[in-house]
Amino acid sequence: MGKLLQNLIRGAGSLIDIQPAPHRSSLSRMKQLHLPTASDAEAIASDWRQVGQDIAAAIDQTELQRVSHDSKA
């Protein structure tokens, strides 16, 4: 019964954020975290370059469609 009461109090404290209970899953997630490296930065930069290229291509295509539509009118 003492363990049940202790768990209830810990859970209630977590709900109102007085003293959140440590979760085993959060501890294991913290062990999996790593600091960003240069290769991470390069990958992110590459992703954003691709996004920029995709946006530029979409703008070009929209502009071509607009010019084509204007010339027909």
C-alpha positions, 0 to 999 in steps of 0.5 A: 500500500505504501508503494501505491500511495507513493506512486499516486503522490508522485503522479499528482506532483507530475500533473501539477508540475511541483516535482515531476517524476523522473521517467526511465524513458526520458533518461534513456532518450538523454543517453541517445542525444548527441551534440551536432557535428560538422556533418550535421551542419553540412546535411542541414545546409544541403537540405536548405539549398535543395529547398531553395532550388525547389522554390526557385524552380516553382517560381520559374514555372509559375512565371512561365505559366503566367507569361504564357497565359498573358500572351494568349490573352 
